[in-house]
Amino acid sequence: MNIRKFASLALLVILAPAIWPGACLAQDEVAVNPEMAKVEFENEQIRVLRVSVGAHQKTAVHSHPSRFGVAITKNDLRVYSPDGTSKTSTRTAHEHFWSEPVTHQAENLSDEPMQNIEIEFKQANRAAVDVKPATVVSPAKGTSADPVAVEQEPHHHVIFENQYVRVMEVIVAPGETTLFHKHSLDNVPVFLSNAAVKRQYVGEDWAPSPAKEGSVGFTAGTKTPYVHRITNTGTTVFHVLDVEILP
């Protein structure tokens, strides 16, 4: 090999980490961005993160596994890739998205802080394939003794599904009450509004369960399926994305 060409290649190898820090190593988002990425929940299957990036702030280079995300606020980002290219990425508040594994760096272009909820899928080992939700009319009556499956309850609408996740948008207007419905999968609710609601489980009294915009939870429905219904006792719409984790 030409000595000058060899020297140029060697210099490129030496400089590559300086040009793109962490290009050769996967960087966990929480480890490299501890002030921006906080773990809300974690088990052997998923990790739920709250990612907050200040106005005009830039993250460190980091990697993601497959993930489902919800923009709590609007997103106005420039995303930098390891190959040196960049692109803008915009989302409206409450918009959802799916992303395959990626390594990148993100810069908030807005004068306002941004926040997302991101659910990482630890065991996703193949590219996701979208599934068209089936329309099924439930013969169940929606009573405590004969509940409907959650995806067949009229206030729950499947808006996204692949082999890893099924996402339902739940909207309950003031004064409305859902049917009794059964949850049989682990689920992560991402609340998109402030609302005064109550929940009633079978055999129990109504109990307050106020919703706060931007909050997130986890319920182990796979191990312990449960039946309940929800009533909106307030003056604002109850709005939540119910993210079911498929086995």
Disulfide bonds with the S-S distance in Angstrom:
none
